[in-house]
Amino acid sequence: MRNLTLLTDLYELTMMQGYFKTGNNRKVIFDVFYRKNPCNGGYAITCGLEQVIDYIKHLNFTYDDIEYLRSLELFDEDFLDYLSGFHFTGDIYAIPEGTVVFPREPLVKVIAPIMEAQLVETAILNIINHQSLIATKSARVCYAAKGDGIMEFGLRRAQGPDAGIYGARAAVIAGCVGTSNVLTGQMFDVPVKGTHAHSWIMSFPDEYTAFKTYANLYPNACILLVDTYDTLKSGVPNAIRVFDEMKAEGIELKKGYGIRLDSGDLAYLSKKARKMLDDAGYTDAIISASSDLDEYLIDSLKTQGAAITSWGVGTNLITAKDNPAFGGVYKLAAIQNDDGTFTPKIKLSENSEKITNPGNKTVYRVYDNDGMIKADLIALVDEIYSESEPLLLFDPIETWKKTLLHPGEYTLREILVPVFKNGTCVYESPSVPEIKEYCTKEQNTLWDETRRLVNPQEVHVDLSKKLYDVKQELLHQYTDIP
């Protein structure tokens, strides 16, 4: 594990020194949340918690770190001495990886002395923002494929090694059946998949010889790239010839054989290729496709009846090309008093969506009797809810919009869970395959209306009456004219 302690913005350290010099190290609460769903979608997938945990566990300033900071001539020796013995002592709560989430609710909550809480801001945002973005994009792509397998293979187009490694991790969590990234496969025990490039075909005297050689090498994973020269006149016929010869030689054609298309009119070519394969007796042959795919193109191809059953998605997935940033923020929500209680804090803005929710909060998910998400409820941590009592939900902006749920009509689940207590990790991260299984179940709690790619139905994120009142009191306190 790399030491990422200096993976922070300089102003976090200058503020830390300011707190240190003024003796201000009160315990505070910061929330990580986002304001708008990526890709104009109806939800997001939170991801990256395991890497946040690793970061916090290994948070310490090495001798070289201290020497570098000293060289900047910004920091006094007493503060550098403090940093040399630094370790995180606070609490962290988070919504588990793979959970579907919505705007304004805390994905991560940090409760710690302000110097510690300030230091971890940048790295937490960097990790959560990136992986949550790619997981969300992957979920959309996989939904568009309607059960067909999606392989992530964007490593060569990712913005650097880390984006490729952890982007692939997030993509698999959200639904991809595998990745081309071998290092991600090794690190996280996820399937790695791949075929061959056009250069393989071009390096042989002819296409048939290239196919035959590849089939001899990999008879149990024989996917042949058929568009190097002429897909229908050369590529598919040569693939069928190789399949015929394999069968004649007694080689069993297992489930993983077929062809790949990487250019041209994928709908037209796949339908023609399907007929050719079927007529030759290869009705179970896979037709895989790539070529700058995203969820919209896959959805369009499915609508056109494309005979594609496996999809390779690269650039547009690993970069979330249409929405390059997740937009998560880290905002102060409360400051502890001398008596141990917390004073709620609020950030105001002329832009109403940037006004924060104050206080020490948690998040409840409200389900209907079929296990589908009805709404999310942000509440203060000292509030107690019981499914045996009626639950009133109301829109925190248009407050006249209300829903009263009676006992027996709903269930509740608190989705913000403890991760660190007093600096010690109390949460064990599941494996990536386990998170993927959980994420699949999570997505199935969403209505199709919320998952649709265009103009999705919004899932309401409501405030408890008590939290709403606290927020209104602070708004009036800072905006009322004497």
N, C-alpha and C positions, 0 to 999 in steps of 0.2 A: 504493500500500500504506500503510495507516495504521500509525502508530507505536504498537505495543501494549506498549511496555516497562513501563508502569505497570499493565498488566492483570495484577495480582498481588495476593496478600493481604499486608496490612501486615506480618504477622509474618515473611514472607520477608525483607523489608528490615531489620527489627529484628534478626533472626538474622544477616543478612549483616554488619551493623555489629558485632554481638558477635564474629563470627569475625574481622573486620577488627581490632578493638581487642585481641583476644587473640593475634593473629598466627597464627591457625589457618586456613590455606587449603590444607590437604592435598587431594590428588586423591581423589575418591570415586566410587562407582558407585551410581546410583539406577535402579530398575526401575519401569516403568509396567506394571501388570497389573490384571486384574479377578478377582473371586472367584466370581461366579455368572453364568451366561448370562442375558441379558435375556429377558423374556416367557416364562420357564420353558422356554426352548428348548434345543436340543442343541448350539448353536454361536453364534458372533458373527462379524461382518464388521468388520475393522479399517479405519478410514477417518479422513482428516484430515491425513495426513502432509505433503501439499503446503503446507497452511496452517501447519503447525509449521515447515517449512523457511523459509517467508517470514518468520515471526515471528523465528526465530533470525538470519536474515540482516540484519534491520532492527533488531536489538536494540541500542539506545543511548539514553542519557539526554540529552534536549534541554535547552537553557537553561531553558525553561519548566518541564520536569520537575523540574530541580534547584531552581528557585525554589519550586515547590509543596512539595517535600519539606522545604525549609528552613522554610517557613511552618508546618509541623507541630510544630516545636520539639522534635523527637525525635532529630535526627541532627546529629552534630558536623561541623565544616567539613572536617576531614581526610578523613572518610568521603565527604562530598559531592564533594570533589575527586576521590576515587577513582572515584566513579560517573560523573563528567563525562567520563572517558576510557574508560568500560567498553565492552568487546566480548567476545563469547563466544569462548573459545579451546579448548574441549574437543572430545570425540568424541561422536557420537550414532549408535547403531545402531537399526534399526527393522524390523519386519515390514512389507513393502510393502502399500499400500492395496489393498483388495479381497480380501485373503487371509482365508480362514476361520480362526478362532482359537478358543481354548478357555481356560477359567479357569486362572489361576495362572502362565501363561507370559508372559515379558516381551514386551510389544508395542513398547515403546521402552526403550532403555537409554542412560543419560546417564553419560559418564565425563568428569569435569571437576573443577577446583578447587571446593571445597565452596561458596564464595560464589556462583559461577556456577551450579552445579548446583541450589542452593537457589532462586535467583531464578527459574529457568525452570519450576519445578514447576507453579505454578498455571495458567499459560497453556497448557502442554502438556496438562494434564489437561482443561482447559476445551475445547480443540479436539478432542482424541481422544475424550473421553467423548461429546460431543454427536454428532459425525458417525458414530462407531461405533454408537451407539444407533439413529440413524435408518436407517443402512445395514442393520443387523440386522433392524429392523422391516420395511423394504422387501423384503428377501430373503424373509421369511416371507409377506408379502402376495403377492409374485410367485409363490412356490411354490404357494400356495393356488389361484392362477388357472390353473395347469396349462398354461401356454403362451399364454394370452390376454394381450393388452397391458394394462399398468397405467400409467395416467397420474397423476403426482403433481400435485395442485392444492390444496395446503393453505396457500398463502402467507398468505391473510387470517386464518387461525387460528393461525399460527405465533407463538411468543413473541418477536416483534420481527423486524426486517429481517434480522439476521445468521442467526437460526434459520431463517428462510424461505429465504435464499439458499443457505447451506451445507447445510441439511437437504435441499433439493432436489438439490444436487450429490450428496450421499450416497445419496439415493433412486435417482437414475439409475445411479450406480455399481453398486448392488446389484441392478438389474434393471428399473427403470421405463423405459418406452419414451420418455418425455418428461416435461416439466413445463409448468405454466401460467406459471411465473415467468420473465418475459422477461429480467430482469437476469441470472438464472442462465444462461439460454440464451446471452446475449451474453458473459458472463464465461468460460464453460467450454465453449462450442461444443457444446451439447446441444440436441436437438430441443425446440421449444416448440409446444404444442398447446392447442386450446381451441375452444369452440363459441359459444354465446350464452346469456344469462340469461333468466329469466322476464320481466324488465322489457322486453326487446326485444319479446316477444310482446304484452305489455300496452300498449306504447306505440303500437301500430297499431290501427286500427278493428276488425280481426278477425284471427284466428289464421292464416287462409290468406294474407292479404296480408303478414303478418310473415314467414311461411315463403317466400313467393314473392320478396319483396324480398331476403331473405338468400341465397336460391339464386342470384339474379341477380348478387349481389355476389361470392359465393364458390362458383362451380359446381364447383370441384375439391376442395372441402373442406366439403361440404354435410351436416353433421350437425344435425338439427332436434330441438329440445327439445319433446317432445310431451305433457307432463303439466301444462301451465298450467291447462287447463280440464277436459277429460275425455280421458284417454289413448286409450281404445279407440273412443269415439263421435265424437271430434273430432280429436285430435292425430294419430293414425296415419292416418286417412282423408285429412286435409289434407296430410300429408307425401306420401302416395301420389299424390294429385292433382298436387302440385308435381313429383314425380319423372316422372309421366306427361307433363306439359307440357314438362319439360326434354328428355325423349326425343323428343317430337314436334317440338321446335325444333331437333333435331339436336345437342343438347348431350350429349356422352358422359359417362355416369355413371361416374366413376372409382372406384377402390377405396375412397376415403375418404368415401363417402356413407352415410347411414343416419339413425338416430334415437337420441335419448338419453332415458332414463328417470331421473327424480330423486326419485320418491316412489311410495308405494303398495307393493303386494305385487309385488316385482320378479320373483319366479319366475313367478307367474301372468300378470302383464302382459307379460313378455317372451315367454312361450310363445304367448299370444294374438296379440301383435304380429308374432311370427315367422310365424305362419300367414297373417296378413293380408298381410304383405309377400311371402311366397312365392306366395300365390294371385294376387297382382298381377304376378308375374314378377320380383320383386326379391329373388331368393334370395341374392344376394351383399351385400345391404344390411347394414351394421353395426348391431347393437343394443348401444349403450353404456349403462352404468348408473353412477349415483353414489348418494348418500344415506347418509352416515355408515357407509361400508363399512370393514371390517377383514378380516384373514385368516380369522377364524372365520365371519363372515357370508358371505364369498365362498365358502368351502369348503362351507357349508351350502347356498347357492344352487346351486352346481355339483352337489351331491348330489341336489338336487330337480329337476335337469334344466333349470334356467333357460337360456333361449336367448340368453344374453349373451356377447358375444365381446370386449368392451372394457370396462375398468373405470376409473372415476375415483375416486381415493382421496385424501381431504384430511386432515381433522382427526386421525383416528386414526393416520395414518401420520406426518405432520410433527411431531406431539407425542409419538409413541409412547405413546399415551394410557394403556395398561394398565401401562406400565413407564417412568415419567418420568425415570429416571436410569440411566446405564450402570454406575456404581459403580467406575470405574477409580481406582486408588490409586498413589502414588509413594513407594516405600520404599527406604531405604538398604540396600545389599547388601554393600558392602565399603569399606574405607578403605586408602589406599596407605601403605606403610611407607617409611622412609628409603631402603631398598635397592631401591625400585621395585616390590616385591611387594605384593599386596593381602591384608589380613586380612579374612576373611569376617565379616559382621555379621548378626545375626538378631533379629527382633522376636518376642517371646513374647506369648501371650495365653491366657486360659482358654478362649477359643473357638478350637478347633484349626484352623479354616479361615483364621484370621487370622495364624497363624504363617507367617513369610516363608521363602522359600528363599534361603540366603546365597550370597555369592560372585559372581565374574565369570562369567556364564553365557551360553549360546547355546541355540538351539532347533533340533532336527532333526525333520523330518516323516518318518514311516515309512509307506511305501506297500506294498500287496500287488502282485502281478504284473499285476493289472488296473488299476493306477493309482488305487485307492481308498485312502482314509486308514485305516490300521490303528491308529495311535497317534501321539502326539507325545512326544518325549524331550527333557527339559531336562537339559543337561550343562554341565560347566565348560569354559571355552574352550580349555584346554590338553589336553583329551581328544581322541584321534584314533580315528575309526571307519572301518571298511572293510567294504563290502558283500561282500567275499570271506571274511569271518569270521562266525561265529555271533553273533547279537544277543539278549541276554537282557533281556526287559522284565519289570518286576514292579511291582505296585501299591505306592506309597510309604506307604500307610496299612495296607492288608491285605497285608503283604509275602509271604504264602504264595501269593498269586495271581500266577502266573508264566507267561510265554510265551517259548519259545525259538524264534527264527527262524533257519533255516539259510541259508547262502549260496544265492542263486538264488531265495529265497522273498520277498525284500523289496528295496526301494530306499530310499535316504535323500536328503533335501534339507535343507540348512541354510536356514532361512527368516528368520533375523535378519541383516540386511545393513548395511554401513556407509553412513551418510548424511552425517555430518560427520567430518572428521579434522583435528585441531588448528585448529578453528574455521572450516575451509574446507569448503564443500559439495562432496561427491564423488558425489552421487546426482542424476540427472536425473529429475524426476517425469514419468511418462507423461501423456498427455492424458486427460481424463475418458472419452471413448469407448474409449481403449485400456485404461484401468483397468476399465471395465465389461466388456469382452471377457474380460480376465483373471479378473475376479470370477465371471463365468458359468462358466468352466472350473474355477475353484476350488470352486464349489458342487457341480459335477458329480463331484467327488472324494468327496463325502459320500454315505453310504448313505441311502436313503429313510427308514430307521428312525431316523436321526439328524435328518433334516429334518422329520419329521412334527410337527404342531402341538401335539399333546398327548402327554405322557409319552414324550419322545424317548429313544432309546438314547444313553448317554453315550460320548463318545470319550475314551479314557484318556490322561491326561497324566502320564507317568512321569518319575522321576528316575533319572539314571545312578547306578550303584553308588557311584562316587566322591563325587558330590554328596550322595547319601543319607547316606554316612558322615560327611561334613563337617557336615551338618545334625544328625545324631544326636549328634555330639561336642559341638556347641554347646548342644544341648538338655540334655545331661547336665551340662555345665559350669555352666549357669545354674540347674538345677533339683535337682541331687543334694544331698542333705542330708549335711553333714559328719559 
